[in-house]
Amino acid sequence: MYFSIILEQKVEINMIRHEIKLLLSNRMNKILLIFLFAIAVSFSIFAAWSISFVDDNGNTHNGIFAPRKLSEKKSKYVGKLNPDVFEDVIKKDKKIKAIYKNQIPEKIYATNTQEYMDIKDFMVSTLSYGSEMDYEKFDFLEVSKAKNIYHIRKENIKKLVKEYGVTEKKMKYLKEKFSKNKTPFYYEPADSWITMGLYATTYSLILIIGISFFVSGIFTEDFKLKADSIFFSTKLGKNKGVKIKIGTGLLMTTIIYWALMLSLCIISFTIMGVSGAKSPIQLEYSYCIYNYTFFERYLLIIIGGYFGSIFASVLTMLTSAKTHSSLLSLCIPIILFVVSPFIGRVLPFENLFKITPDQLVNIYNCIKLPILYEIFGHVFMQIPIIIILYLLISIILIPFIYFTFRKYGQK
């Protein structure tokens, strides 16, 4: 019996290898993988180039060395943002504005504003509760009140809790979440994490569509090659063969997604550095309820993209198993992840479109708002809800793929 189990496992491994070889033998799939890797490399370079650094002579630099030089320049303020730091920043800023108004020379910017710009942005974010970033509020802030930034934030949080805490349990939940935002915040320049959050969001969407194209051929390739009758006539074709196809699709989704996403991460952060990984994202969004560091937020963004890839792959395989058409099966993820956000902007179903599949690749923006759901007396935040929801739907749909394709073989 032991040897029969080993033999069966070898057969399964060989079947998986055969399915993978079949997918990789497709010329379009090979081109697709090369193209996706090229995008990862391009995005890494674009991300680094998007960060500017002004040297002490007033010269602006872009390129692979700019991000690290900028972080080095800003490192003057690394540490806890105590009230004295805010006072120091506003004194410097007001002194510069008094002399140069809004025409600050590059040399002055390089040795002053550039160094404390992140802290200024945090202060503006705190002062601009309920509106877009308004730098005039910072300009009108008195030096003596700059030390009260955390107090101002605390008072605005009370307003936020009343606005979004529409039920007693939601209000209690918000208070608990904000109580975990321990101040003073620890500051470290996090330009690489902020920039890569945007690029990882875009790249995860590209990967979802690319992977969907890749797996769309798993159930249609046999029909294209006129080998479906042979497949279903084999001893293991109707049962284990179908399971192997599904398993191969999920395996290749996982391998392709993480291999390419990690390529983007490794190249990007090797160039730009990882400064700011442990700093809280409240430095970017002062009133964020998610108690994450910049590293944790980035991790959540790419994990959301992975679950989006799994969900898209399952839907693609289900559609291709039913229709035997790669083109039709590819339309489903395109509609759900690419077209859906545009539809959500024009239709009056705002709450519904906050839990649609495209939100899995919109975590960068979802994290800004305290969107809560109360289910059976328990309060949940938006991001955990959408990740768990589409993971469960993916698991539920997998047996349907099996029975849909197996049923065809019984005809």
C-alpha positions in Angstrom: 0.0 0.0 0.0 2.9 2.3 0.8 4.4 1.8 -2.7 1.0 2.4 -4.3 0.7 5.8 -2.6 4.2 6.7 -3.7 3.4 5.6 -7.2 0.2 7.6 -7.2 2.0 10.7 -6.0 4.6 10.3 -8.8 1.7 10.0 -11.4 0.2 13.2 -10.0 3.5 15.1 -10.2 4.0 13.9 -13.8 0.5 15.1 -14.6 1.2 18.5 -13.1 4.5 18.7 -15.0 2.6 17.8 -18.2 0.0 20.5 -17.7 2.7 23.1 -16.9 4.7 22.1 -20.0 1.6 22.4 -22.0 1.0 25.9 -20.8 4.6 27.0 -21.3 4.8 25.4 -24.8 2.3 28.1 -25.8 4.3 30.8 -27.5 2.0 33.6 -26.4 2.3 32.5 -22.8 6.1 32.7 -23.1 5.9 36.2 -24.6 3.5 37.2 -21.8 5.8 36.1 -19.0 8.7 38.0 -20.6 6.5 41.0 -21.0 5.3 41.0 -17.4 8.9 40.7 -16.1 9.9 43.6 -18.4 7.1 45.7 -16.8 8.5 44.8 -13.3 11.9 46.1 -14.3 10.5 49.2 -16.0 8.3 50.0 -13.0 11.3 49.7 -10.7 13.2 52.2 -12.7 10.3 54.6 -13.2 9.6 54.5 -9.4 13.2 55.4 -8.6 13.2 58.1 -11.3 10.0 59.6 -9.9 11.7 60.7 -6.7 13.6 64.0 -7.0 16.5 65.2 -4.8 17.9 68.8 -4.7 21.6 69.1 -3.7 23.1 71.9 -1.7 24.0 73.8 -4.9 20.3 73.8 -5.9 20.6 71.2 -8.6 17.7 68.8 -9.0 18.6 65.1 -9.5 16.5 62.2 -10.7 17.7 58.6 -11.1 18.7 55.5 -9.2 20.8 57.5 -6.6 18.2 60.2 -5.9 15.9 58.2 -3.5 18.7 57.3 -1.1 20.2 60.8 -1.2 16.8 62.3 -0.4 16.4 59.9 2.6 19.8 60.8 3.8 18.9 64.5 3.6 15.6 64.0 5.5 17.3 61.8 8.2 18.0 64.9 10.2 14.6 64.6 11.8 14.6 60.8 12.3 13.1 59.9 15.7 10.0 60.7 17.7 8.0 63.7 16.5 7.7 65.5 19.8 5.9 68.9 19.9 9.2 70.7 19.9 9.9 69.3 16.4 6.6 70.8 15.1 7.5 74.1 16.6 11.0 74.0 15.0 9.5 73.2 11.6 6.9 75.9 11.6 9.5 78.5 12.8 11.9 77.6 10.0 9.1 77.6 7.4 7.7 81.0 8.5 11.1 82.5 8.5 11.8 81.3 5.0 8.3 82.4 3.8 8.8 85.9 5.3 12.0 86.4 3.3 11.2 84.6 0.0 7.4 84.4 0.0 6.5 81.5 -2.4 9.7 82.0 -4.5 12.0 79.9 -2.4 15.5 79.5 -4.1 16.5 75.9 -4.8 19.6 76.2 -2.5 17.4 77.3 0.5 14.8 74.6 -0.4 17.6 72.0 -0.4 19.0 72.8 3.1 15.7 73.6 4.8 12.2 72.8 3.3 13.4 69.5 1.7 14.6 68.2 5.0 11.3 68.8 6.9 8.8 68.5 4.1 7.4 65.1 5.4 6.8 66.6 8.8 5.1 69.6 7.3 2.9 67.3 5.2 1.9 65.5 8.4 1.0 68.7 10.1 -1.0 69.9 7.0 -2.8 66.5 6.9 -3.7 66.9 10.6 -5.0 70.5 10.1 -6.9 69.6 6.9 -9.4 67.2 8.5 -12.5 66.9 6.4 -10.9 68.5 3.3 -8.1 68.2 0.8 -4.5 69.0 1.9 -4.7 72.7 2.5 -1.3 74.3 3.0 -2.8 77.7 3.8 -3.9 76.3 7.2 -0.3 75.6 8.0 0.7 79.1 6.9 -1.9 80.6 9.2 -1.0 78.4 12.1 0.6 80.3 15.0 4.0 79.2 16.2 2.7 78.9 19.8 -0.1 76.4 18.6 2.3 74.2 16.5 3.0 72.2 19.7 -0.7 71.3 19.9 -0.7 69.3 16.7 -1.5 66.0 18.5 -4.2 67.8 20.6 -5.7 69.2 17.3 -5.6 65.6 15.9 -7.3 64.2 19.0 -10.1 66.7 18.8 -10.7 66.0 15.1 -10.7 62.3 15.8 -13.7 62.9 18.1 -15.5 64.5 15.1 -14.5 61.5 12.9 -15.9 59.0 15.5 -19.2 60.8 15.5 -19.3 61.0 11.7 -18.5 57.4 11.0 -19.7 55.8 14.2 -23.3 55.7 13.2 -24.0 52.9 15.6 -22.9 52.4 19.2 -20.7 49.4 18.3 -19.1 51.2 15.4 -18.4 54.2 17.6 -16.8 52.0 20.3 -14.8 50.2 17.6 -13.4 53.4 16.2 -12.5 54.7 19.7 -10.6 51.5 20.4 -8.7 51.6 17.0 -7.7 55.3 17.4 -6.6 54.6 21.0 -3.9 52.3 19.6 -2.4 55.2 17.6 0.3 55.9 20.2 1.9 59.4 19.9 4.4 60.9 19.5 4.8 59.1 16.1 8.2 57.7 15.1 9.5 59.4 11.9 11.8 58.1 9.2 11.7 59.2 5.6 9.5 56.6 3.7 9.5 57.9 0.1 10.3 54.5 -1.3 7.4 52.8 0.5 4.9 55.5 -0.5 6.0 55.5 -4.1 6.1 51.7 -4.4 2.6 51.5 -2.9 1.3 53.1 -6.0 3.4 51.1 -8.4 2.6 47.8 -6.6 -1.1 48.6 -6.9 -0.9 49.1 -10.6 1.4 46.1 -11.2 -0.9 43.8 -9.2 -3.8 44.7 -11.6 -1.5 44.0 -14.6 -0.6 40.7 -13.1 -4.2 39.8 -12.5 -5.1 40.3 -16.2 -1.8 38.6 -17.4 -2.3 35.6 -15.1 -6.0 35.3 -16.2 -4.8 35.1 -19.8 -2.2 32.5 -18.9 -4.7 30.1 -17.1 -7.5 30.7 -19.6 -5.9 28.0 -21.8 -5.8 25.2 -19.2 -9.3 23.9 -20.1 -9.4 25.2 -23.7 -6.1 23.9 -24.9 -7.3 20.3 -25.2 -10.2 21.4 -27.4 -7.9 23.5 -29.6 -5.6 20.5 -30.1 -8.6 18.2 -30.6 -7.3 16.1 -27.7 -10.4 16.4 -25.4 -11.7 12.9 -26.3 -8.3 11.4 -25.5 -8.1 13.2 -22.2 -11.6 12.0 -21.1 -11.0 8.5 -22.3 -8.0 7.9 -20.1 -8.3 6.2 -16.7 -7.6 9.4 -14.7 -8.9 12.0 -17.1 -12.4 12.4 -15.7 -11.5 12.6 -12.1 -7.9 13.2 -11.1 -7.1 14.8 -14.5 -9.6 17.6 -13.9 -8.4 18.1 -10.3 -4.8 18.3 -11.6 -5.8 21.0 -14.1 -7.4 23.1 -11.4 -4.4 22.5 -9.1 -2.0 23.5 -11.9 -3.9 26.7 -12.5 -3.8 27.7 -8.8 -0.1 26.7 -8.6 0.9 28.7 -11.6 -1.1 31.7 -10.4 0.8 31.6 -7.1 4.2 31.0 -8.7 3.8 33.7 -11.4 2.3 36.3 -9.1 4.9 36.0 -6.3 7.9 35.5 -8.7 7.1 38.7 -10.6 5.8 40.7 -7.7 8.9 39.9 -5.6 11.1 40.7 -8.6 9.5 44.2 -8.6 10.0 44.5 -4.8 13.7 43.3 -4.8 14.8 45.5 -7.7 12.9 48.6 -6.4 14.0 48.5 -2.8 17.5 47.5 -3.7 17.7 50.8 -5.7 15.7 53.0 -3.3 16.4 51.5 0.1 13.9 50.6 2.8 14.0 53.7 5.0 10.7 54.3 6.8 9.6 50.7 7.0 8.8 50.9 10.7 7.1 54.4 10.6 3.3 54.5 11.0 1.2 55.3 7.9 -0.5 58.0 10.0 2.5 60.2 8.9 0.9 60.1 5.4 -2.8 59.9 6.4 -3.2 61.5 9.9 -6.6 60.0 10.5 -6.1 56.5 9.2 -7.7 53.8 11.5 -5.4 51.0 10.3 -2.5 50.8 12.7 0.1 49.7 10.1 3.6 50.7 9.4 4.6 51.5 5.8 6.0 48.0 5.4 2.8 46.4 6.7 0.7 48.5 4.4 2.9 47.5 1.4 2.6 43.9 2.4 -1.2 44.2 2.6 -1.3 45.7 -0.9 0.6 42.9 -2.5 -1.3 40.2 -0.5 -4.6 41.9 -1.7 -3.3 41.6 -5.2 -2.5 37.9 -4.7 -6.0 37.1 -3.5 -7.3 39.1 -6.5 -5.2 36.9 -8.8 -6.6 33.7 -7.2 -10.2 34.9 -7.5 -9.6 36.0 -11.1 -8.0 32.7 -12.0 -10.8 30.7 -10.4 -13.4 32.7 -12.4 -11.4 32.4 -15.6 -11.0 28.6 -15.2 -14.7 28.2 -14.4 -15.7 30.2 -17.5 -13.3 28.4 -19.8 -14.4 25.0 -18.4 -18.0 26.0 -19.3 -17.5 27.8 -22.6 -14.2 26.3 -23.9 -13.3 29.8 -25.0 -10.2 31.6 -23.8 -11.5 34.9 -25.0 -14.8 34.8 -23.2 -13.1 33.6 -20.0 -10.7 36.5 -20.1 -13.5 39.0 -20.3 -14.7 38.2 -16.8 -11.6 39.5 -14.9 -11.3 42.5 -17.2 -14.9 43.5 -16.4 -14.6 42.9 -12.7 -11.1 44.5 -12.1 -10.8 47.1 -14.9 -14.2 48.2 -16.0 -16.0 47.9 -12.7 -14.3 50.9 -11.0 -15.5 53.2 -13.9 -19.1 51.8 -13.6 -19.0 52.4 -9.8 -18.3 56.1 -10.4 -21.4 56.7 -12.4 -24.0 54.4 -10.7 -25.7 55.3 -7.4 -24.5 52.2 -5.6 -21.5 53.5 -3.7 -21.7 51.1 -0.8 -22.0 48.1 -3.1 -18.9 49.1 -5.1 -16.9 49.3 -1.9 -16.8 45.5 -1.7 -16.5 44.6 -5.4 -13.4 42.5 -6.4 -11.5 45.6 -7.8 -11.1 46.8 -4.2 -8.6 44.0 -3.7 -6.2 46.0 -5.9 -7.3 49.3 -4.4 -6.1 48.8 -0.9 -3.8 51.9 -1.2 -6.9 54.1 -1.4 -9.3 51.9 0.8 -6.9 52.3 3.7 -7.6 56.1 3.8 -11.2 55.9 4.9 -12.7 54.4 8.1 -15.3 52.3 6.2 -16.9 49.8 8.7 -19.4 47.0 8.4 -21.5 45.6 11.3 -22.4 42.0 10.8 -24.3 40.0 13.4 -23.3 42.5 16.1 -19.6 42.4 15.2 -17.8 45.3 13.5 -15.3 44.7 10.7 -13.1 47.0 8.6 -13.4 47.1 4.8 -10.1 45.5 3.9 -10.3 42.3 6.0 -13.9 41.9 4.8 -13.0 42.0 1.1 -10.0 39.7 1.5 -11.9 37.1 3.5 -15.0 37.4 1.2 -13.2 36.7 -2.1 -11.1 34.0 -0.6 -14.2 32.2 0.5 -15.9 32.7 -2.8 -12.8 31.4 -4.6 -12.9 28.2 -2.4 -16.6 27.8 -3.0 -16.2 28.1 -6.8 -13.4 25.5 -7.1 -15.7 22.5 -6.9 -17.9 24.1 -9.6 -14.9 24.1 -12.0 -14.4 20.4 -11.3 -18.1 19.4 -11.9 -18.5 21.7 -14.9 -15.5 20.2 -16.8 -16.1 16.7 -15.6 -19.7 16.8 -16.7 -18.6 17.6 -20.2 -16.5 14.5 -20.3 -19.5 12.3 -19.4 -21.5 13.4 -22.4 
